[in-house]
Amino acid sequence: MGAIFKYYEFFAGAGMVRAGLGDSWQCLFANDCDELKQQSYAQNWGDEYLDRRDVAFVRAGDLQGLADLAWASFPCQDLSQAGAKLGIGAAEGDLATRSGAVWPFLTLVRDLAAEDRHPILLALENVVGLLNSNGGADFRAICAALSEIGYRFGAVVADASHFVPQSRPRVFIIAIRREVPLPVELHREFPASPWHTQILLRARASLPAVDAANWVWWTPGDPPANREASLVDIVELGDDVGWNTEDATNRLLGMMTEATLSRLAEAKAADRPKIGSLYLRMRPNGKDGNVQRAEIAFGETLGCLRTPKGGASRPRIIVVEGERVRTRLLSAREAASLMGLDESFVLPRTYHDCFRLIGDGVVPSVVRFLAGTLLEPLAAHAMAFVNRSSNQKESA
């Protein structure tokens, strides 16, 4: 068996990062103050290392041992397109926003650095909106904090659609302690597709020189050539899985614009069943103000699963087989499969709670990919560097 790396996990949710990191990683500390998420985490992973306090009340002394990695999937509600777009607030004073919980996390890392036991690696994950919220000021503030604590850092934008049939782009900021030399095979001089998108390039270009000097263009390599599963593997097409009545489906069709109905007609003409996402959206309607519309999107992936707390409508699907059109809510187990969670993962009992956990979660296979291509090689490289430095000091 290879090396076992150690980590702290903040904003742990139901433990989807833990599922992604896998057996090569040992959890030393997991933290989440949400009762539903605590319950789900304990059901799936046990509660031996679970801290149930708000991160603002956690202190450096509560973090035992030396961790190779600290992971923080901090709240996205004030950064997402569906949220209030309040950003992360300021580092000083009381937390003004939910997404501002990133500041107590960074304070903990700073306090660990004062004791010379801050993790070699940090990973901060959130929605892509982090890159341009408040005109990019939120991203710049996080980068400035990482620079000040003593890290070099870079970011990649990874869409879960490379791994599972769900469109779910997220930004991952990966930082490494500045004294550790960078392995040449894990970074490059220039950005590379698909990890460094235009929005990330603009965010990087806006950094002041002092922080830009610490920037790293991480190179995870090529994404997987094939997804773990397809929509046909996940979506139940049988007649006994809670389809809407014909009248209910017709009401949804009646809420579609001509453009949407045209997409529906194309799906009917296809030579195979078409599975798509169905959304209810408020749209302008001239003098009548806003009106609710039913919109559909067909493709190899379904739309991003969102938490109900963010104001998103319940996820619906539409299945078209020739002239036959069926609609229904996406089931909780289907949603779990779209996240790459297997049948053994324990879900909450209620539909609403399932989607609150899933909407806030990170896709484990994305975590596994980044762990295998970046985090584990970087941690192993850092271990070797520390050992060489120790040996040199002993022989001096």
N, C-alpha and C positions, 0 to 999 in steps of 0.2 A: 504494500500500500504506500502511496506517495505521502508527501507532507500534508499535515493538517494545519490549516490556517485558522486563526481566531478572529472573531468579529463582535462588535456591538451593533445592535439594530435599533434605530429610533423610528418612531411612528410605524411600528411593526405591523399594524393592521391584523389581518388573518394569517400572516406569516408567509406571504407569497414570495418574498425575497429569500426567506429561509428555504422554501421549496426549490427555488432556483439555484441557490448556492450549493445545496446538496451535501453529501457526506464528506466532502473535502474540507468543510468548514465547521468549526465548533463555535456555537453561540455562547458568549460570556455574559450577555446582557441584552434584554429585549424590553422595549418601553412603548406603551401606548396608554393614553388616559381615557379612551372611549370604551365604555362598558361592553358594548356589543363585540367590538374587536378583541377585547381582552378575553371574552368568553370563547370566541372562535379560535383564537390563538391557543388557548389552553386545551381546547378539545382536540386540536390537531397536533400540537407539539408538546403539551404539558406546560406547567407554569413554574418550573424550577428557577428559570432565569428571568421571569416576567416581572417587570416593575410597572405598577399601575398608576403612578403619579403623572401629573402634568410635567412635561419636560423642564419647565421653568423651575421645578423644585428638586430636580436631580443635580447632584454635586459630583465633582471629580472623584471624591472619595468613595462614591457609590459604584464606581466602575473599577472592578477588580481585575488584576492581571494586566498583561500587555497585549493589546489587540493589533492585528495586522490591518484591520479595516474597521472603519465606522461608516455604516450606511444610514442615510436619512432620506426617506421618501416623505418629505414634509408636506403639510396640507396644501391642496391645489385650489381650494374654493375661491380664493381671491386673485387667482392668476388665470383661470380658465375662461374661455369665451362665454360659457354659460353662467359664470359667477358674477360677483359684484365688481371685479377688477380693481380691488382696493390695493393690490400689491402686497409687499412684505412689511410695509411700515418702516419705522426707524429702529435701530438697535437699542437705543436708550429708552428707559422708562417702561411703562406697562405695554404689553402687547396690544397693538391697535387692530391687528387683523389675525385671522386664523393662520394664513400663510406665513405671518411673521413669527411663527413658532420656530422657524429656522434660526432665529437669533439666539435663543437659549442653547440650541445645539452647538452653534459656533462658539458660544461662550464656554461651553464645556470643553470643546477641543482646545480653546485658548488656555484654559486652566490646566488641562493635561499637559500642554506644551510647556507651561511654567514649571512643571514637575519632570520634564523631559521624558514623558511617557505617552505622548500623543500618537495615535495610530500612524503607521507608515502610509496608509491609503485612506482616502475619504471618497465616498460616492454619494452624491446628492441627486435625487431624481424628482422630476416634476413634469407638468405639462409644458408644451413648447411655448405657451404664452409667457413663461418666465423670461424668455429672451427679449421680449419687447414690452413687457408691462411697465407702466410709468415711463414710457419713452426709452426703455432700456436701462433705466436707473437702478431697478431692482437687481438685475443681473450684474451690473457694474459694482453694486454694493457688496454682493456676495464674493465676487472676484477680489475686490479690495480687501475683504476680511481674510480670505485665504492667503493672499500675499502677505498680509501683516502677521499672520500666525506663523508663516514659514513654509508654505506649500507652493509648488508649481502645479499647474492645473490646465485642463482642457475640457472640451465637451464633445459629445456625439449626440446626434438625433437618431434614434432607432425607432422604426415603426414595427409594431408587433406583426404587421401583415407579412413580414418576411418569414414568420415562424408559425403563426396561426391565422385562420381566416377571419381576422378582425382588424380593421384599420384603427391603430392606436399609437400615434407618434408620441414619443416622450423624449425629453432631454436628460442626459446623464452627464453630470459634471464629475470628472474623476481627477483627484488631486493626489500628489505624492510629495512626501517631505523633501524639502529643497536640497538637503545634503546628500540624498541618494542620486547617484548618476543615472541618467536615463539609458535604458538598453536601446540600441539603435534600431532594432527590428520592430519596436513597438510605437515608433513615432516617425513623422516625416517633416520635411521643411514646409510643405504646402498642404492645403486641405484636399480631401478626396471624397468623391461621391461613393455611396449614398449617405455617409455619416455626417458630412459637413454641408448642411443645406444653406440656401441663401439667407434665411433669417438668422442662422448661426453666424454666417460670415459677416453680416451687418452688425450683430452684437459684438463679435470679436473686434471689428474695426473701430467700435466706439470706445474701447478701453483706453484709459490714459496710459502713457508710455511706461510708467512704473509698474503697472499691472500687466500690460501687454508683454513685458519682458519675461514674465513667468508663464506665459501661455505655451501649451504643448498641443500639437496636432496629433492626437492619438490615432492609431491605425488598427482597427479590429480585424482587418482583412475583409474578404467577401462574405456577404450574408449567405445563409444556406440556400442551395439551389431549389430545394423543395420544402413546402410546408409540412408540419407534422400531421395535419389532417385537412380535409376539404369540407366545404359547407355540406355536401351530400353525406359525409361521414358523421356530421354533428346534428343537423336538423332532422327531426323526425317527420317523415312524410306520410305516415299512416293516417287512417281516418279517425283514430280513437285518441287523439292527443289535444283535444280542446280547441278545435277550430271554431272560428266565429260562425254564426248562422249566416245563411245566404243574405238575409235582410241586412245584417250588420256589415257584411262585406260590401254590399251595394251602397250603404250609407257612406262608407269610406271612399268608394269609387266616385260618389257624387260630390265629394269634397276636393276632387282633383282638378287641376287646371288642364287646358288643352295640351300644353306641353307635356305634362305628366301622363296624360292619357295616351299621348303619342308613344312615350317610352313603354307603356303597358302594351300597346299594340305590337311593338317590336318584339317584346317578350313572348307574346302569344304566337308570333310567327316563327319563333325559334324551333329548332329540331330536337330540343331536349328541355326538361323542366328547368325553369329559372327561379332561383331563390334570391330574394332581395330584402333590404331594410325598408320599413314603412314608418314614416315620421309624421307626427302632427305638429304643425308650425303655425304661428300667427303671422300673417302676411298682410301688407297694405292692400286695400281694395278701393282706391279712389275715394269718393265722397262717403262711402260707408265706413271709413276707418279701417281697422284691422279685421281680418276674418280668418278663421281656422282653416288651414288647408292640409290635405293628406299628400305627402310627397314620397316618392319611391326612388330607390337606387339599386340597380342590379350590378353584379360584378362577382369577382371571385372572393370577395370579403364582405362581411356585414359592417355596419357603422360602429363607431366607438361606443362601448358600453359606458354609461355615465351613472353616477350616483343620484338617486332621487333627491338628495339634499341640495343638489346643484340646480334644481328646478327643471330637470329633464323629464320629458314624458316617458311613460313606460315603453320599453323597446318592443317593437312589433315586427313581424315578418310577413312577407307576401310570397306565395308560391304560385307560379303560373305554369300550367301544363296544357298547352293549346288554348282552347277557349275556357278551360276550367281555371278559376281564380279563387284562391283560398287565403284567408288572413287569420292571424291570431297573435297573442302575446308570445314573445320568446320565453321559453321555460327557464327556470333557475338552473337546472342541470345543463341545458344547452349553453347558457351563459357561462357556466363554470368551464365547460369544454372549450368555449371560445377563448377563455383565458389560459387554456392548457392545463387545467386542473383535472386530475384523474378521478375515477369513480370513488376512490377511497377518501377523498377530501370531504370532511364533514361540513355541510352547509347549515346555516340557520334554518329554523322551521318556517319562517314567514317569507313570502315573496319579496316584500319590501326590504327586509333585513338582508336577504341574499344579495339584492342588487345594490344595497348600500356598501356592503363589503366588496363586491366585485367592482363596482364603479370606482372605488378608491384604490383598487389594487394595481400591482404591476405584474406583467405577464412573466411567469417564472422562466420560460424558455429564453426570453430576452436577457434576464439576469444570468442564466447559465452560459449563454453565448459570451457575454461581456466578462464573466468570471473566467471562462476558459481562454479567451483571447487576450485579455488585458489584466484583470485583477490577479489571477493566480501567477502568471509569468512575472508581473511586477513584484508581487509579494515574495516569490522565490528569489528573484534577483536581489531584492532588498535584504533578504536573509543572508545571502552569500556575501553581499557587500559588508554587512555588519560583522559577520564572522571574520572576514579578511581584515577589517579594521581592528577588531579585538586582538587577533593574532599578531598584527603588526605592533600594537601597543605593548603586548606582553614580551615580544622579542626585542623591543627597543631598550 
